[in-house]
C-alpha cells in the first residue's frame, strides 16, 4: 500500500503534466516555473522552444524570516532579472501546486516587480 506522502507527490506530478500540456514558454514570453521544497522555493524563466533556462532565483541566499516573505522576495528577484533581459510578460507555471501560500506569494512578488501574466 502506498504511503500518503507518495500519493500526494504522485498526484502533484499528474497535475503538473496536465498543466504542461496546455502551456508553452517562448523567447518572447518565457514560462515562469515555480518549485517548492519543504525548506526552500525556486523560480525559473524557461524558453521551451530552445529548452534553456533564461533566468533563475531562489531563497537560498536570503536571510528573511518566514517562508511567505522569502517566497515574495524570490518573485521580486525573478522579476528584476526578467526586466534586465527585457522580458515583461511571462506564462505562470505553478508546477502542479495549488495557487495559495508560497506559490501565490511568488506570483504576487513577480507582479509587484513588474511582470505581467
Backbone as a ProteinNet text record, in pm:
[ID]
protein_1_A
[PRIMARY]
XXXXXXXXXXXXXXXXXXXXXXXXXXXXXXXXXXXXXXXXXXXXXXXXXXXXXXXXXXXXXXXXXXXXXXXXXXXXXXXXXXXXXXXXXXXXXXXXXXXXXXXXXXXXXXXXXXXXX
[TERTIARY]
83.1	0	88.1	51.1	129.9	108.7	215.7	202	131.4	81.8	6.1	93.2	217.7	306.6	339.8	359.1	388	270.4	148.7	30.1	18.6	52.4	43.9	141.8	263.5	363.9	323	270	228.1	112.4	18.8	-93.5	-46.3	53.2	107.2	172.9	245.2	310.3	207.3	95.9	-11.3	-69.9	-96.5	-148.2	-49.3	79.8	180.7	186.6	179.4	178.8	58.3	-55.2	-176	-159.3	-101.5	-79.1	21.1	130.3	235.4	187.9	83.3	27.8	-42.9	-77	-153.5	-70	43.6	122.6	258.8	315.2	443.5	511.4	632.5	706.7	783.2	791.7	865.2	973.7	1049.3	1154.5	1093.5	980	915.2	842.3	783.5	703.2	748.1	853.8	903.1	807.9	828.4	746.8	812.5	735.9	784.4	746.5	844	821	859.1	773.5	796.7	803.8	909.5	923.9	941.9	870.9	888.6	923.9	1021.3	1054.4	1003.3	1035.1	987.2	1052.3	1178.7	1250.7	1265.7	1277.5	1312.8	1215.1	1229.8	1147.1	1236.5	1208.4	1289.3	1197.8	1247.4	1171.9	1267.3	1217.2	1297.8	1216.8	1283.4	1224.6	1279.8	1190.1	1230.4	1177.1	1266.1	1229	1213.8	1090.1	1064.7	1100.1	1103.9	1142.1	1287	1374.9	1515.7	1550.7	1465.1	1491.9	1599.5	1601.2	1702.7	1637.8	1709.4	1668.2	1727	1640.9	1683	1732.8	1660.4	1698.1	1642.5	1704.6	1655.7	1679	1601	1614.2	1569.5	1626.5	1585.1	1605.6	1557.7	1572.1	1690.6	1781.7	1895.6	1987	2008.4	2096.7	2025.7	1896.3	1820.5	1818.3	1814	1808.7	1683.6	1569.8	1442.6	1376	1299.2	1225.3	1088.4	1050.6	920.7	929	859	862.6	786.2	677.5	597	675.6	745.2	823.9	937.6	1003.2	1112.8	1060.3	941.3	882.3	848.1	798.1	767.5	895.4	1002.4	1131.1	1185.6	1163.7	1205.6	1129	999.2	920.2	972	1008.7	1062.4	1198.3	1279.5	1412.1	1400.9	1311.6	1296.4	1239	1154.8	1101.3	1211.9	1304.1	1415.7	1506.1	1530.9	1615.2	1546.9	1414.7	1341.1	1344.4	1332.3	1337.9	1475.7	1581	1715.9	1741.9	1666	1681.4	1562.9	1491.9	1381.3	1265.2	1227.9	1108.6	1007.5	893.4	792.7	670.6	649.4	535.6	585.8	522.3	557.9	430.4	448.3	339.3	367.7	276.3	299	269.6	367.5	354.5	368.7	259	260.7	313.5	347.8	413.2	326.2	196.3	107.2	66.2	122.1	87.1	-40.8	-112	-230.1	-186.7	-269.3	-235.6	-274	-192.8	-205.8	-72.8	-59.6	61.8	183.6	289	415.8	408.7	330.1	316.1	249.6	145.3	76.9	168.7	252.9	344.7	448.8	496.7	590.7	522.6	399	325.7	301.3	262.2	237.7	367.5	477	605.8	651	628.5	664.9	579.4	451.9	363.5	404.3	436.6	478.9	614.6	694.6	821.7	809.1	689.7	667	635.1	627.1	593	442.2	402.5	260.7	236.3	131.2	88.6	-54.4
-118.1	0	125.1	225.3	346.4	436.5	504	596.6	723.2	800.1	920.4	1022.4	1038.5	1137.5	1102.3	974	932.6	961.6	937.9	967.7	1117.3	1197.2	1341.8	1389.9	1337.7	1375.2	1325.6	1202.4	1147.4	1228.2	1268.5	1349.5	1485.8	1545.9	1673.1	1657.1	1548.8	1526.6	1507.1	1442	1426.2	1562.4	1645.4	1780.6	1861.7	1847.3	1923.3	1881.7	1753	1707.3	1761.6	1766.7	1819.1	1968.5	2042.6	2185.1	2207.4	2129	2145.6	2111.4	2033.8	2005.7	2125	2221.7	2337.1	2463.9	2472.9	2595.6	2567.6	2671.3	2658.1	2794.5	2801.2	2926.4	2948.6	3073.5	3109.2	3210.3	3252.7	3351.7	3486.4	3521.9	3648.7	3641.9	3524.9	3507.3	3377.6	3384	3261.6	3210.9	3086.4	3022	3044.4	3098	3117.8	2994.6	2906.7	2780.6	2796.7	2748.5	2758.1	2617.8	2592.5	2465.9	2497.9	2426.2	2446.7	2314.1	2321.4	2207.3	2239.3	2156.8	2183.6	2308	2333.8	2445.8	2565.6	2542.7	2649.2	2658.9	2767.5	2787.6	2839.4	2793.9	2825.9	2873.3	2965.5	3013.9	3020.8	2981.9	2982.9	3040.4	3114.3	3156.6	3063.5	2993.7	2889.2	2920.3	2909.5	2917.4	2773.4	2728.1	2588.9	2561.1	2663.2	2641.5	2594.1	2658.8	2621.8	2522	2512	2422.2	2474.4	2605.9	2665.5	2746	2756	2840.3	2978	3077.6	3213.7	3283.1	3265.2	3325.9	3240.3	3250.6	3173.7	3251.5	3217.6	3279.3	3179.3	3191.2	3105.4	3180.6	3122	3185.1	3129.9	3062.8	3003.4	3108.3	3220.3	3324	3428	3421.3	3521.9	3488.3	3591.7	3569.8	3633.8	3606.3	3658.2	3555.7	3605	3514.3	3489.3	3366	3329.7	3286.3	3179	3123.5	3210.1	3272.9	3356.4	3480.7	3543.7	3663.2	3629.8	3516.6	3479.7	3441.8	3382.1	3349.3	3476.1	3576.7	3703	3770.8	3758.4	3814.3	3741.8	3612.3	3536.1	3584.9	3612.8	3666.8	3801.1	3888.1	4019.1	4004.7	3910.7	3888.9	3838.6	3743.1	3689.9	3797.7	3886.1	3996.1	4093.1	4121.7	4210.3	4149.4	4018.5	3951.8	3949.6	3933.7	3934.7	4073.8	4177.4	4313.8	4343	4285.7	4312.6	4249.1	4144.2	4082.8	4115.9	4223.5	4278.3	4181.5	4111.1	4025.7	4086.8	4127.8	4190.5	4100.9	4004.9	3913.7	3770.5	3693.7	3553.3	3470.2	3340.8	3246.1	3177	3184	3130.9	2981.4	2904.5	2759.8	2729	2695	2670.4	2532.6	2452.6	2325.2	2219	2228.9	2130.1	2160.8	2266.4	2305.2	2387.9	2390.3	2474.4	2620.2	2707.9	2850.2	2915.7	2893.4	2962.3	2953.2	3025.1	3018.4	3072.1	2991.4	3036.3	3054.5	2971.4	2985.3	3118.3	3151.6	3279.2	3395.9	3380.1	3486.4	3512.5	3407.8	3425.4	3501.8	3463.9	3530.7	3677.9	3706.8	3846.3	3926.7	3865.1	3933.2	3963.6	3869.7	3891.5	4000.5	4002.3	4108.6	4245.4	4251	4378.3	4422.4	4327.2	4360	4406.3	4394.4	4446.1	4343.1	4215	4113.1	4107.2	4073.2	4057	3912.9	3852.7	3719.3	3696.4
0	0	0	-79.6	-90.3	30.1	69.9	181	133	225.9	194.6	122.4	167.2	107.4	-37.3	-65.4	-202.2	-294.3	-246.4	-326.1	-354.4	-253.6	-269.3	-377	-375.6	-475.6	-613.8	-620	-749.2	-807.9	-724.3	-772.7	-822	-754.6	-799.5	-936	-956.7	-1085.7	-1196.7	-1167.4	-1265.9	-1301.8	-1199.5	-1224.5	-1305.9	-1274.9	-1346.6	-1494	-1521.7	-1661.2	-1737.2	-1670.4	-1733.7	-1763.7	-1671.2	-1691.6	-1804	-1804.8	-1904.9	-2045.5	-2055.6	-2187	-2247	-2162.6	-2208.1	-2223.1	-2154.5	-2160.6	-2222.1	-2283.9	-2352.8	-2352.5	-2302	-2299.7	-2428	-2470.4	-2592.1	-2556.1	-2655.7	-2631.5	-2591.8	-2651.7	-2618.6	-2485.3	-2455.3	-2334.6	-2265.5	-2183.7	-2120.5	-2011.7	-1974.8	-1871.8	-1736.9	-1641.5	-1505.2	-1424.3	-1402.8	-1332.9	-1186.5	-1097	-953.3	-894.7	-817.2	-745.2	-598.2	-513.1	-369.8	-303.6	-217	-133.4	6.5	101	237	296.4	260.1	319.2	226.4	96	4	-111.8	-189.3	-307.4	-419.9	-541.4	-657.3	-769.5	-852.1	-967.6	-1086.5	-1203.7	-1324.7	-1439.5	-1526.4	-1653	-1759.9	-1830.4	-1923.6	-2063.1	-2162.5	-2303.1	-2352.4	-2371.7	-2410.3	-2556.3	-2640.1	-2779.3	-2789.2	-2714.8	-2715.1	-2605	-2504.3	-2392.7	-2299.5	-2276.8	-2191.4	-2079	-1968	-1856.8	-1880.8	-1889.5	-1918.8	-1792.6	-1680.4	-1552.8	-1440.6	-1323.3	-1209.4	-1081.3	-979.2	-847.3	-742.6	-623.3	-512.9	-382.4	-274.2	-143.7	-65.8	-133.2	-64.2	-2.6	-67.9	-15.5	68.2	78.6	152.3	301.3	382.5	527.1	585.9	523.1	571.5	662.3	758.3	843.8	781.9	773	719.9	575.6	545.3	410.4	311.2	355.5	266.3	224.8	320.2	288.3	193.2	214.5	125.9	-12.8	-19.6	-149.1	-226.4	-157.6	-224.2	-272.3	-195.2	-235.8	-358.1	-367.1	-485.8	-607.9	-592.4	-702.3	-749.6	-655.6	-693.2	-760.9	-711.6	-770.5	-913.3	-937.4	-1073.4	-1166	-1112	-1192.7	-1231.3	-1138.9	-1169.9	-1276.2	-1264.6	-1363.5	-1500.2	-1501.4	-1627.6	-1690.1	-1607.8	-1659.6	-1718.6	-1658.7	-1707.6	-1844.5	-1878.5	-2011.1	-2101.8	-2067.3	-2146.7	-2165.9	-2061.5	-2062.4	-1966.5	-2019.3	-1936	-1914.8	-2006.1	-1995.2	-1984.4	-1895.5	-1876.6	-1868.7	-1876.9	-1855.4	-1723.4	-1629.8	-1495.4	-1491.5	-1445.6	-1430.2	-1281.7	-1217.8	-1074.4	-1038.7	-1136.6	-1112.1	-1048.4	-1065.1	-1007.3	-864.7	-807	-670.2	-673.6	-562.7	-552.7	-543.9	-596.7	-600.8	-469.1	-368.7	-240.5	-167.8	-60	19.4	-52.9	-55.6	-113.5	-264.2	-332.8	-478.7	-511.1	-437.7	-457.5	-422.7	-320.7	-281.3	-390	-455.7	-566.7	-679.7	-711.6	-819.2	-786.5	-662.9	-624.9	-623.1	-579.6	-581.9	-723.6	-814.8	-954.4	-1016.1	-981.6	-1034.1	-978.7	-850.3	-792.7	-847.5	-896.3	-958.5	-1102.3	-1161.3	-1295.7	-1401.2	-1365.9	-1465.8	-1486.6	-1608	-1639.7	-1681.8	-1623.8	-1664.5	-1625
[MASK]
+++++++++++++++++++++++++++++++++++++++++++++++++++++++++++++++++++++++++++++++++++++++++++++++++++++++++++++++++++++

